[in-house]
Amino acid sequence: MNIFDQNIILEDERVLIRPMEEKDKEHMIDWMSDPSLSTYSLMQIQNARDVLPYVDQCLEDRRMQKRYPFVFFDKPSNTFAGTSCFGNIVPDHRRLEIGWTKIAKVFQGTGLNTHCKFLMLRYAFEELVYSRVELKSHEDNIRSRRAMEKIGAKYEGLLRHHMVMPNGTFRNTVYYSILLDEWREVQAMLKSLMAEEMP
């Protein structure tokens, strides 16, 4: 199955995840223009003007079948809450990456990201029947690394001088993964976390 041909909708009682669209730009400007959300990103967003090319790049990457961008809505507040992608998709080897995640400040630490990752992982393992989901981050992005560990991802290692940041410094990248044969245990753990996070 070519996921780029699919209109992937994922949801539970907390969050709705759907494909990113051109019309989402105006809503994303409201929260994505916070520079702290892209501190460790290769594409820096310093203000509202930077949001538009970011969204354009995401949509172009989907057209080119490089990554599949999503947007998140917090259902209780009916509010635009974040974005993430499936990327580095290799069907022949049954693997993909979940990444490029940005969560609006007001929703960080609320449990929303747990719901999003659960739904995306479930789709990767149960609908696509992929064997491996990768996650990666800047070595210094401790918040991101802790979030990966919280959802059960296993640390795999460090790629030194893996990328060049916009300011010219080298980025060391840490890799994590979850495998299909670990999914049942990870799923149970995530369901327990989501139950604890319910208001």
Secondary structure as UniProt FT lines:
FT   HELIX           3..5
FT   STRAND          10..11
FT   STRAND          15..19
FT   HELIX           22..24
FT   HELIX           25..32
FT   HELIX           35..38
FT   TURN            39..40
FT   HELIX           48..63
FT   TURN            64..65
FT   STRAND          67..74
FT   TURN            75..78
FT   STRAND          79..90
FT   HELIX           91..93
FT   STRAND          95..103
FT   HELIX           105..107
FT   TURN            108..111
FT   HELIX           112..122
FT   HELIX           123..127
FT   STRAND          132..138
FT   TURN            139..140
FT   HELIX           142..150
FT   TURN            151..152
FT   STRAND          154..164
FT   TURN            166..167
FT   STRAND          170..179
FT   HELIX           180..182
FT   HELIX           183..197
//
